[in-house]
Amino acid sequence: ALRFALAHPSRVAGLVLAGTVPWFGQSPEVRAFYEEQIAPLADPVPEDFARGFQESTLAQPIAAAMLERFVAESLKVPAQVWRAAFAGFIGDDFSPLLHAIEVPTLVVWGRHDGFCSAADQQAMLGLIRTARLVEYADAGHAVHWEEPQRFAHDLTRFVHSVAAGAAIA
């Protein structure tokens, strides 16, 4: 979403950034995770890796059936896709461009996110002047899984506010 908003600003009315940072690969922890866990992956992707990865995004339990589905879907992803996706994250740093975002932006973040820090969220708020933060005190990286009703409510309210603003403009 961030990449699209920067590349095609005239096609974006509002932006939602959930559990993200524009300089994802600069974190030493993320780089170490990539080098130690992602880079050596081979097919078939081990179930314990997929399960561990999905569980690492959570700060609170979710329904067992949901977790099993997410793990099963993760196992469908070939190792080369895991490597390519994370390599892309590692190479991205959109921070010099964030000032160009002029649309309403909702930043959604779980306080226990192991990938994206509070300092990262505050830095984004400083770079995107139209951004506002919604913090989920008990959630991790996967706020939409951990608190789906609240996330849907916040997202719906944001979309309505963007639509109302667009209708006024």
Backbone bond lengths (Angstrom), bond angles and torsions (degrees), N, CA, C in turn:
res aa  C-N    CA-C-N  psi(-1)  N-CA   C-N-CA  omega(-1)  CA-C   N-CA-C  phi
1 A - - - 1.452 - - 1.527 111.27 -
2 L 1.320 114.98 -42.53 1.459 119.59 -179.95 1.525 110.79 -64.12
3 R 1.307 115.78 -46.49 1.468 120.76 179.08 1.540 110.17 -59.26
4 F 1.340 116.75 -43.70 1.461 121.10 -179.92 1.526 110.66 -65.29
5 A 1.325 117.18 -44.42 1.471 120.79 -178.81 1.523 111.50 -60.64
6 L 1.316 116.69 -37.09 1.469 120.25 179.65 1.532 111.65 -75.38
7 A 1.318 116.67 -35.86 1.468 120.38 -177.83 1.526 112.70 -80.14
8 H 1.333 117.53 -28.75 1.472 121.49 -174.78 1.529 110.57 -135.15
9 P 1.308 118.51 61.20 1.470 120.14 -174.84 1.525 114.13 -58.95
10 S 1.309 118.54 -30.10 1.468 120.01 -178.90 1.527 112.28 -72.79
11 R 1.318 117.89 -10.91 1.460 122.10 -178.54 1.523 112.47 -103.89
12 V 1.339 116.90 8.61 1.463 121.44 -176.35 1.527 109.09 -122.21
13 A 1.336 115.67 124.93 1.468 120.78 178.06 1.515 111.42 -96.71
14 G 1.313 116.82 -26.63 1.450 122.71 179.92 1.519 108.58 -160.58
15 L 1.313 116.19 159.69 1.459 121.17 -174.48 1.523 109.15 -134.94
16 V 1.327 116.61 132.46 1.458 122.30 174.60 1.521 107.64 -115.75
17 L 1.321 115.49 124.18 1.464 122.18 177.87 1.518 107.43 -117.66
18 A 1.314 116.64 106.85 1.463 121.90 -177.57 1.525 109.15 -110.24
19 G 1.317 115.79 120.89 1.458 120.53 178.75 1.509 112.43 55.61
20 T 1.318 115.89 55.10 1.461 119.13 -175.62 1.512 111.72 -140.34
21 V 1.298 113.95 160.52 1.452 123.13 168.10 1.522 107.07 -144.11
22 P 1.312 118.23 147.29 1.465 120.09 -178.08 1.518 113.65 -79.51
23 W 1.318 118.13 -2.72 1.463 123.15 -178.84 1.529 108.62 -129.12
24 F 1.317 115.38 44.68 1.457 123.29 -172.70 1.523 113.00 -49.22
25 G 1.308 117.51 -43.78 1.458 121.18 -174.38 1.509 115.50 -76.10
26 Q 1.319 118.21 -4.64 1.459 119.23 -179.19 1.523 112.93 -79.88
27 S 1.317 116.98 -14.74 1.456 120.44 179.04 1.526 109.84 -71.16
28 P 1.338 118.05 126.61 1.472 120.02 177.52 1.527 112.07 -59.61
29 E 1.349 116.88 -33.63 1.460 120.50 179.60 1.529 111.02 -67.01
30 V 1.326 117.13 -40.85 1.465 120.30 179.25 1.525 110.11 -68.62
31 R 1.313 116.98 -41.98 1.476 119.86 177.38 1.523 111.02 -61.27
32 A 1.319 117.16 -42.99 1.466 120.97 178.94 1.522 110.28 -64.20
33 F 1.339 116.92 -42.00 1.470 120.48 177.70 1.529 110.06 -59.69
34 Y 1.325 116.12 -44.51 1.467 119.86 178.77 1.536 110.47 -60.31
35 E 1.314 116.24 -50.77 1.469 119.97 -175.48 1.525 112.48 -66.76
36 E 1.331 117.13 -37.48 1.463 120.58 -175.00 1.525 113.60 -88.20
37 Q 1.336 117.12 -33.12 1.464 120.06 -172.99 1.530 114.18 -110.88
38 I 1.324 116.79 -42.00 1.468 120.57 -173.08 1.523 111.71 -86.27
39 A 1.319 118.13 -50.68 1.470 121.29 -175.51 1.528 112.95 -54.75
40 P 1.330 119.60 -41.32 1.468 118.44 -178.68 1.535 115.12 -82.76
41 L 1.331 118.26 0.93 1.469 119.73 -178.39 1.520 111.60 -57.01
42 A 1.318 114.96 142.22 1.466 121.63 175.48 1.520 107.99 -134.92
43 D 1.322 115.71 158.06 1.464 121.15 177.57 1.524 110.00 -81.94
44 P 1.297 117.23 144.61 1.458 125.74 -8.96 1.531 110.69 -72.77
45 V 1.320 115.30 145.80 1.460 120.32 178.64 1.531 107.53 -62.44
46 P 1.320 117.55 127.55 1.472 120.10 -177.69 1.532 111.94 -64.55
47 E 1.324 115.30 139.71 1.459 119.79 179.89 1.527 111.44 -61.36
48 D 1.320 117.82 -37.00 1.468 118.85 -179.55 1.526 111.56 -65.27
49 F 1.333 117.39 -31.53 1.470 119.79 175.27 1.527 110.04 -66.94
50 A 1.354 116.86 -51.31 1.469 121.02 -177.90 1.523 110.76 -59.76
51 R 1.320 116.76 -42.81 1.467 120.47 179.73 1.535 110.12 -65.61
52 G 1.311 116.15 -47.16 1.455 119.73 179.87 1.515 112.52 -60.46
53 F 1.340 115.80 -40.76 1.458 119.35 178.75 1.531 110.38 -62.99
54 Q 1.324 117.05 -49.95 1.471 119.91 -178.34 1.526 111.23 -63.02
55 E 1.331 117.34 -41.76 1.459 119.73 178.79 1.532 111.84 -65.64
56 S 1.334 117.07 -29.73 1.466 120.04 -179.57 1.525 112.64 -68.66
57 T 1.319 117.43 -15.85 1.462 120.19 179.72 1.526 112.02 -86.86
58 L 1.321 116.46 -4.73 1.469 121.25 -174.05 1.521 112.02 -106.23
59 A 1.328 115.72 143.30 1.453 121.50 172.61 1.524 110.61 -110.09
60 Q 1.315 116.07 -15.98 1.462 121.37 178.54 1.521 108.41 -139.23
61 P 1.314 116.88 156.42 1.464 119.06 -176.26 1.529 112.56 -66.98
62 I 1.327 113.81 150.13 1.465 120.90 171.13 1.522 106.45 -120.86
63 A 1.312 116.97 169.55 1.463 121.01 179.71 1.533 109.32 -56.34
64 A 1.319 115.58 135.97 1.466 121.19 -177.95 1.524 111.33 -56.54
65 A 1.325 116.97 -39.78 1.477 120.20 -179.77 1.526 111.18 -63.71
66 M 1.334 116.98 -37.28 1.470 119.90 177.49 1.524 110.41 -64.40
67 L 1.325 116.14 -47.35 1.458 120.03 -179.76 1.524 110.21 -60.41
68 E 1.319 117.45 -43.26 1.469 120.45 179.00 1.517 111.18 -60.73
69 R 1.327 117.48 -39.30 1.467 120.95 178.47 1.528 110.12 -65.11
70 F 1.330 117.32 -44.13 1.468 120.55 -179.35 1.524 111.01 -64.23
71 V 1.311 116.73 -39.24 1.464 120.25 177.34 1.525 109.55 -65.51
72 A 1.327 117.37 -46.08 1.468 120.94 179.91 1.526 111.32 -60.51
73 E 1.318 117.01 -41.28 1.473 120.21 178.66 1.523 110.59 -66.94
74 S 1.329 116.92 -37.89 1.463 120.76 178.48 1.520 111.56 -63.22
75 L 1.325 116.36 -34.08 1.464 120.58 -179.71 1.523 112.68 -69.82
76 K 1.320 117.32 -15.97 1.472 121.39 177.19 1.528 111.74 -78.85
77 V 1.317 117.04 -14.61 1.461 122.26 -176.69 1.523 109.06 -85.60
78 P 1.334 117.55 120.49 1.468 119.64 179.34 1.530 111.66 -65.22
79 A 1.323 115.19 153.74 1.468 121.42 -179.35 1.521 111.48 -54.99
80 Q 1.326 117.83 -39.09 1.467 119.59 -178.44 1.526 111.77 -63.32
81 V 1.314 117.92 -30.74 1.469 121.09 178.28 1.525 109.96 -73.21
82 W 1.336 117.08 -41.60 1.466 119.75 174.37 1.528 109.57 -56.15
83 R 1.339 115.97 -48.14 1.472 120.02 -178.19 1.524 111.01 -63.07
84 A 1.326 117.66 -46.04 1.470 121.11 -177.94 1.528 111.44 -64.77
85 A 1.324 116.85 -41.78 1.468 120.12 -179.86 1.525 110.62 -62.64
86 F 1.318 116.82 -48.65 1.462 119.56 -179.46 1.522 111.98 -68.64
87 A 1.325 117.60 -35.39 1.470 119.84 176.40 1.525 109.61 -61.77
88 G 1.328 116.75 -38.22 1.459 120.61 176.68 1.513 111.80 -63.71
89 F 1.341 116.50 -42.66 1.461 120.12 177.60 1.520 110.55 -61.53
90 I 1.318 115.85 -43.78 1.461 121.19 -177.64 1.527 110.28 -61.54
91 G 1.333 116.99 -36.32 1.455 120.75 -177.23 1.521 114.92 -82.72
92 D 1.327 117.41 -11.93 1.466 120.68 -176.48 1.519 112.19 -83.57
93 D 1.322 115.48 137.34 1.462 122.15 167.35 1.520 106.79 -152.91
94 F 1.321 114.53 98.08 1.462 120.59 -177.92 1.525 113.31 -92.44
95 S 1.320 117.68 3.70 1.460 119.64 -173.51 1.522 114.27 -55.85
96 P 1.340 120.59 -37.36 1.469 117.99 179.38 1.534 113.50 -66.95
97 L 1.329 117.03 -13.97 1.468 120.86 -175.80 1.522 113.59 -103.54
98 L 1.315 117.79 -11.23 1.462 120.74 -171.69 1.521 113.55 -60.76
99 H 1.311 117.82 -30.61 1.461 120.37 179.63 1.530 112.12 -60.11
100 A 1.332 117.51 -20.04 1.465 121.65 -179.06 1.524 112.80 -78.45
101 I 1.320 117.81 -13.75 1.465 120.15 179.49 1.518 108.64 -74.33
102 E 1.322 115.46 120.90 1.461 120.81 -176.39 1.521 113.23 -117.99
103 V 1.325 117.50 -2.06 1.459 120.55 -179.65 1.526 109.94 -87.72
104 P 1.330 116.66 157.33 1.463 118.58 174.94 1.530 109.63 -55.25
105 T 1.328 115.46 134.68 1.458 120.87 -176.40 1.521 109.44 -131.25
106 L 1.319 114.94 126.52 1.453 121.89 176.75 1.518 108.15 -104.62
107 V 1.322 116.17 120.28 1.465 122.23 177.37 1.526 106.33 -103.49
108 V 1.324 116.38 117.59 1.462 122.38 -178.94 1.525 107.39 -110.72
109 W 1.327 115.94 127.72 1.457 119.89 -174.08 1.525 111.25 -145.07
110 G 1.323 115.28 137.59 1.458 121.82 174.45 1.523 109.63 -93.84
111 R 1.309 116.84 128.54 1.467 122.05 -175.15 1.534 112.86 -56.93
112 H 1.329 116.88 -25.13 1.468 120.39 -178.88 1.523 112.20 -102.11
113 D 1.323 116.78 24.69 1.469 122.29 179.33 1.525 109.21 -66.32
114 G 1.313 116.18 121.09 1.458 120.73 -179.23 1.514 113.91 -83.03
115 F 1.332 117.43 -6.93 1.460 121.68 -179.66 1.529 112.42 -106.14
116 C 1.313 117.45 -33.28 1.466 122.18 -172.44 1.530 108.72 -125.17
117 S 1.311 116.19 120.60 1.471 120.95 -173.46 1.527 113.02 -88.20
118 A 1.323 114.70 167.21 1.467 121.09 174.76 1.524 109.91 -61.93
119 A 1.322 117.06 -40.03 1.467 120.57 178.78 1.527 110.73 -62.12
120 D 1.327 116.86 -38.42 1.468 120.56 176.89 1.525 110.88 -61.56
121 Q 1.327 115.79 -43.22 1.470 119.57 -178.50 1.526 110.42 -64.67
122 Q 1.333 116.59 -42.82 1.460 120.22 179.21 1.527 110.85 -65.04
123 A 1.307 116.97 -37.77 1.473 120.15 177.60 1.522 110.46 -63.23
124 M 1.335 117.10 -42.14 1.471 119.04 178.34 1.519 111.02 -63.39
125 L 1.325 116.48 -40.49 1.465 119.17 178.26 1.524 110.95 -61.06
126 G 1.308 116.41 -34.48 1.463 120.21 177.88 1.520 113.03 -72.20
127 L 1.320 116.95 -26.35 1.471 120.81 -177.70 1.524 113.60 -93.30
128 I 1.331 116.69 -27.07 1.471 120.84 178.30 1.517 106.36 -108.47
129 R 1.312 116.27 100.42 1.471 119.57 -171.80 1.525 113.26 -66.06
130 T 1.337 117.45 -18.95 1.464 121.61 -178.98 1.528 112.43 -95.33
131 A 1.333 117.18 8.07 1.466 120.90 -174.88 1.518 112.29 -89.37
132 R 1.324 113.58 147.94 1.458 120.52 169.49 1.522 107.52 -135.15
133 L 1.311 115.26 147.26 1.466 122.75 -175.01 1.517 111.18 -102.07
134 V 1.332 115.51 135.10 1.457 122.04 168.42 1.518 105.82 -117.59
135 E 1.325 115.33 116.53 1.460 121.53 -176.55 1.524 110.35 -102.13
136 Y 1.318 115.59 133.75 1.461 123.01 176.06 1.533 106.50 -103.71
137 A 1.307 116.68 105.02 1.466 122.56 -170.62 1.528 113.80 -62.42
138 D 1.312 117.78 -30.57 1.463 120.11 -174.41 1.526 113.43 -106.92
139 A 1.323 117.92 4.76 1.465 120.94 -174.14 1.526 112.05 -103.07
140 G 1.317 113.72 163.41 1.454 121.70 175.13 1.517 110.14 -104.97
141 H 1.321 116.18 -141.14 1.461 121.96 -177.34 1.530 111.86 -69.82
142 A 1.312 117.47 -33.04 1.471 121.69 -174.83 1.528 111.06 -97.00
143 V 1.333 116.38 61.41 1.475 120.50 -177.34 1.528 111.52 -56.92
144 H 1.321 117.18 -35.34 1.468 121.11 -177.82 1.526 111.86 -69.56
145 W 1.313 118.84 -22.31 1.464 122.12 175.23 1.517 110.97 -87.87
146 E 1.315 115.82 -40.13 1.455 120.89 -173.59 1.528 112.70 -76.08
147 E 1.329 116.12 -35.78 1.461 120.74 -179.80 1.530 109.16 -134.11
148 P 1.336 117.19 64.58 1.471 119.89 -172.69 1.529 114.54 -62.85
149 Q 1.333 117.98 -37.11 1.469 118.99 -179.70 1.526 110.50 -67.20
150 R 1.317 116.37 -44.93 1.464 119.25 178.88 1.521 110.61 -64.09
151 F 1.334 116.55 -43.90 1.468 120.11 179.23 1.527 110.22 -59.66
152 A 1.331 117.27 -45.91 1.471 120.72 178.92 1.526 110.64 -61.37
153 H 1.328 116.65 -41.01 1.465 120.43 178.12 1.530 111.00 -63.27
154 D 1.328 117.21 -47.66 1.464 120.49 -179.89 1.524 111.10 -63.25
155 L 1.311 116.57 -41.29 1.456 121.04 179.21 1.523 110.92 -65.16
156 T 1.314 117.36 -45.89 1.464 121.68 179.32 1.521 110.98 -61.27
157 R 1.316 116.00 -44.69 1.478 119.98 179.21 1.527 110.91 -62.04
158 F 1.324 116.86 -40.30 1.468 121.06 178.35 1.528 110.73 -65.18
159 V 1.314 117.40 -46.75 1.470 120.91 -179.89 1.527 110.35 -60.28
160 H 1.313 116.70 -42.41 1.475 119.63 178.18 1.525 111.29 -63.59
161 S 1.329 117.10 -39.50 1.458 119.71 179.57 1.523 111.17 -67.06
162 V 1.316 117.03 -38.11 1.464 120.56 177.37 1.519 110.09 -66.18
163 A 1.342 116.29 -44.41 1.469 120.49 179.35 1.529 110.75 -62.76
164 A 1.309 117.84 -41.05 1.464 120.79 178.44 1.515 110.91 -65.04
165 G 1.313 117.12 -40.48 1.469 121.52 178.15 1.509 111.27 -65.26
166 A 1.331 116.62 -40.20 1.466 120.92 -179.85 1.521 109.71 -67.22
167 A 1.339 116.89 -35.74 1.462 119.52 -179.43 1.519 110.67 -69.68
168 I 1.331 117.90 -30.44 1.464 122.38 -179.37 1.524 110.14 -76.52
169 A 1.315 115.75 -37.65 1.471 119.57 -174.37 1.507 113.55 -65.03
